Amino acid sequence: MHESHLVQRIVNEASEKARNISMQKIRRIRVIAGELLHFDEMSVKLHFESLSEGTPLEGAEVEVTIEKARLKCADCGKISEKPKGPPLCGICGSEKVSIESGKDFI
């Protein structure tokens, strides 16, 4: 359910930009959701459909891309995709990692 407020933010921002340039209708919107948010494409689309009613985005095609999480290792300094399971460096196996990407919603 936490998708709702983030989708609402996207609808609000895109609607405002459309109004600022006198655009009546937006036909397509692309959304990138980081895998660490645990969003599902269908859920994002359903929220978008509901929240965009009465806005320039109503009826727009929604393209959702799930962005892979990437971790930066404090030991080897490399960046790798987060493996399934616990967050470990995909290069050296260290547990000393920080999140580089995968939490965005844009």
C-alpha positions as CSV (number, residue, x, y, z in Angstrom):
1,M,0.0,0.0,0.0
2,H,3.0,2.3,0.3
3,E,3.0,2.6,-3.5
4,S,0.0,4.9,-3.3
5,H,1.6,8.0,-1.8
6,L,4.6,7.7,-4.2
7,V,2.4,7.3,-7.2
8,Q,0.3,10.3,-6.1
9,R,3.5,12.3,-5.9
10,I,4.4,11.4,-9.5
11,V,0.8,12.2,-10.7
12,N,0.9,15.6,-9.0
13,E,4.3,16.5,-10.3
14,A,3.6,15.4,-13.9
15,S,0.2,17.2,-13.8
16,E,1.8,20.4,-12.6
17,K,4.4,20.2,-15.4
18,A,1.7,19.6,-18.0
19,R,-0.3,22.6,-16.8
20,N,2.8,24.8,-16.8
21,I,3.4,24.2,-20.5
22,S,-0.3,24.2,-21.3
23,M,-0.3,20.5,-22.2
24,Q,-3.8,19.0,-22.1
25,K,-3.0,15.3,-22.2
26,I,0.0,13.1,-21.4
27,R,-0.1,9.8,-23.4
28,R,2.7,7.9,-21.7
29,I,4.7,8.0,-18.5
30,R,7.7,6.0,-17.5
31,V,8.3,5.1,-13.9
32,I,11.4,3.5,-12.4
33,A,11.0,1.6,-9.1
34,G,13.9,0.2,-7.2
35,E,13.6,-3.4,-6.4
36,L,14.3,-2.7,-2.7
37,L,10.9,-1.0,-2.5
38,H,9.3,-4.3,-3.3
39,F,6.7,-2.7,-5.6
40,D,5.0,-4.8,-8.2
41,E,4.4,-3.4,-11.7
42,M,0.6,-4.2,-11.7
43,S,0.1,-2.5,-8.3
44,V,1.8,0.6,-9.5
45,K,-0.3,0.6,-12.7
46,L,-3.5,0.2,-10.7
47,H,-2.7,3.0,-8.3
48,F,-1.8,5.2,-11.2
49,E,-5.0,4.5,-13.0
50,S,-7.0,5.4,-9.9
51,L,-5.0,8.4,-8.8
52,S,-4.7,10.0,-12.3
53,E,-8.5,10.3,-12.9
54,G,-9.4,13.9,-13.8
55,T,-5.8,14.8,-14.5
56,P,-3.8,15.2,-17.8
57,L,-2.5,11.7,-17.1
58,E,-5.9,10.0,-17.1
59,G,-5.7,7.1,-19.6
60,A,-1.9,7.4,-20.1
61,E,0.1,4.3,-20.8
62,V,2.3,3.5,-17.8
63,E,5.7,1.9,-18.3
64,V,7.2,0.5,-15.1
65,T,10.8,-0.6,-14.9
66,I,12.1,-2.3,-11.8
67,E,15.7,-1.2,-11.1
68,K,18.1,-3.8,-9.8
69,A,19.6,-3.0,-6.4
70,R,23.3,-2.3,-6.5
71,L,25.7,-2.4,-3.5
72,K,29.0,-0.8,-2.9
73,C,31.5,-2.8,-1.0
74,A,33.6,-1.1,1.7
75,D,36.3,-3.9,1.5
76,C,37.0,-4.2,-2.2
77,G,35.4,-0.9,-3.4
78,K,33.5,-2.6,-6.2
79,I,29.8,-2.0,-7.0
80,S,27.7,-5.1,-7.8
81,E,24.1,-6.2,-8.1
82,K,22.5,-7.3,-4.8
83,P,22.3,-11.1,-4.8
84,K,19.2,-12.9,-3.6
85,G,19.3,-13.3,0.2
86,P,21.4,-11.2,2.5
87,P,23.1,-8.1,1.2
88,L,26.6,-9.3,0.4
89,C,29.2,-8.0,-2.1
90,G,28.8,-9.8,-5.3
91,I,32.5,-9.7,-5.9
92,C,34.2,-10.6,-2.6
93,G,31.3,-11.7,-0.5
94,S,31.9,-9.1,2.2
95,E,29.0,-8.0,4.5
96,K,30.3,-4.4,4.6
97,V,28.2,-3.0,1.8
98,S,26.1,0.1,1.3
99,I,23.2,0.6,-1.0
100,E,24.1,2.5,-4.3
101,S,20.7,2.1,-6.0
102,G,17.4,0.2,-5.8
103,K,15.4,2.4,-3.5
104,D,14.4,5.1,-6.0
105,F,11.0,5.8,-7.4
106,I,11.1,8.2,-10.3
